[in-house]
Amino acid sequence: MFRTFLSIIHSSSIPSTFSACLSPTITTCRSTSHASFKSITYEVKERVAHIQLNRPDRYNAIDEQMPSELENAVGKANSDKSVKVVLLSGANRVFCSGYDLKQYAEVPRGSAPGSQQMPWDPYIDYQMMWASTQAFMSIWRSLKPVIAKIEGVAVGGGSDIALCCDITVMAEEASIGYPPSRVWGCPTTAMWVYRVGMERAKRILLTGDMLSGKEAARIGLIGEAVPQHDIDGAVDLIIDRMKNVPSNQLWFQKQVINNAIEQMGLLSTQRMATIFDGMSRHTPEGVAFQERVAKVGFKQAVKERDSGEDIKEMWLDDKE
């Protein structure tokens, strides 16, 4: 039912050389011309805008450019009168492995984009991380429906992106979760409680456990799960049912449903989550995690974090 991130890394469906990670970090969203996408691809075919997260050598991990490029691609689809539906996926049948700790944590503090020397300034952290969160939320605000095709993994920041989508189709063999809730993260789009309710959201985020596509569908975290070999057909079936509906009708229905969620306090919840996300990376444990990643590499540090062993004993006691 629930799995650790470590078990996903060593499963047959994910290569052991998994070279991107899952933890949210701060990034700056900057204006990007549509012709200069580096971390995504964009293509329109048969009234569908195909946006693909495209860093396959890092399992489509989030870098500094990806949030703003994603936001710009969604805007481009919204401006194109020929587009009826947006399909979001990941290259090489992996959705997104989260923020790339190769870039953000395996380097000395203060040397990566958005990284601060201690003591840290919460305002600077919030300013940058809020921009990233709002870039992901461009999916939620899109005037046209966005369908996520989730394969491989949607981890950490990757799950933030996936859960902003209007409809989610996931391979049964794929995995979704937010392991950095154990140390070094808080999901800034905060979609978990709105999708699965209070207790199940707590069960997932208080443990950092991963869920299979089948389990995620069972509890209502995602819309449906199908065997990997059937996922393209399942997504195409939904698209075919939607793309002949007038755009105004699609917009009406999405706005009513989104408004209901927003009236439950989504914006204020995201503000709090973004503040706590910054705090989580600057607690004693968060600082020790980043130092451990820089010393032994993110794979070993994540293994230790998710092992269930006492983090204080592993990382902090030898400093006292």
Buried (B, 14 or more C-beta within 10 A) or exposed (E): EBBBBBBBBEBEBBEEEBBBBBBBBBBBBEEBEEEEBEBBBBEBEEBBBBBBBBBEEBBBBBBBBBBBBBBBBBBBBBEBEEBBBBBBBBBEBBBBBBBBBBBBBBBEBEEBEBBBEEEBEEEEBBBBBBBBBBBBBBBBBBBBBBBBBBBBBBBBBBBBBBBBBBBBBBBBBBBBBBBBBBBBBBBBBBBBBBBBEEEBBEEBBEBBBBBBBBBBBEBEBBBBBBEBEBBBEBBEEBBEEBBEEEBEEBBEEBEEEBEEEEEEBBEEBBBEBBBBBBBBBBEEBBBBBBBBBBEEBBBEBBBBBBEEEEBEEBBBEEEE
